[in-house]
Amino acid sequence: MKYILHSYRRCPFCIRVRIMMHLKGVPYEVVEEPLRAWTKWLQEWAEKNGERPRVPLLRIVAEDGSETVIPESDDINIFLDTHHGSREYIPDEGTGEYQEMQTWLAWCADELKPMIDLYKYGEQLQFDPEKHIAHTAALRQRVEKLELQLTGHSFLVDERLTLADIAVIPFIRQIMRTREGEFDFTDFPKVEAWTRALIETEWFKEEVMKKYPLAPEGE
Ligand SMILES: N[C@@H](CCC(=O)N[C@@H](CS)C(=O)NCC(=O)O)C(=O)O
């Protein structure tokens, strides 16, 4: 069996998956997608499945050449954690911790990510310095929520690294890298330390953020 990950280096959803690949010690090939041009394989898959081409997407290629495709980052990570050794990053289903993890995943998708988009790009991708003040304030409220959780806790759930941390940290990294670190983390020391503890490791810099040549678009 072989794994092929269609990915885009800076995409936070893809970073989630590459973190999990590293943590589980899973070898994989990367197809570095030319974002919005896309490879022919991804275009054809999307067309066949009535979906938009998007990354990340994991192809699981069996010995006989048959393929299973998983397109969503959280689903890919649940698959990887469940199918490689013992489950380490997902609390047992039915527990309060599992529920908390799901709540953070939904919060990241519904509350944090849309706010980062507004902060980074503006409404309808029109950056407006006036509105940016309100967007920054709203994003600070989201980060404050993380700060409160991380005050007295080392991780978001269960005092250990779970899928929740793996899902959210790439988005905090994205905030840190927007407009050369304009977002002020002084009031959010726990969030900053929690993020940096992961993204400043050698494995993160060298494996997760490894540069791959862009796959030729349309091929
Ligand atoms: N819910 C998806 C979101 C993936 C996603 O939005 N990826 C972005 C790249 S960061 C993308 O492919 N955008 C292209 C598009 O939506 O057209 C996941 O968790 O995997």
The ligand as an ORCA input file, in Angstrom:
! r2SCAN-3c Opt
* xyz 0 1
  N     -12.609     21.342      4.632
  C     -11.451     21.139      3.793
  C     -10.917     22.481      3.358
  C      -9.755     22.392      2.396
  C      -9.477     23.733      1.712
  O     -10.277     24.667      1.755
  N      -8.298     23.826      1.048
  C      -7.950     25.011      0.318
  C      -6.454     25.255      0.342
  S      -5.938     25.923      1.886
  C      -8.307     24.823     -1.142
  O      -8.015     23.795     -1.713
  N      -8.928     25.841     -1.719
  C      -9.295     25.851     -3.080
  C     -10.758     26.038     -3.276
  O     -11.498     25.951     -2.269
  O     -11.142     26.273     -4.417
  C     -10.430     20.309      4.585
  O     -10.483     20.342      5.817
  O      -9.629     19.606      3.974
*
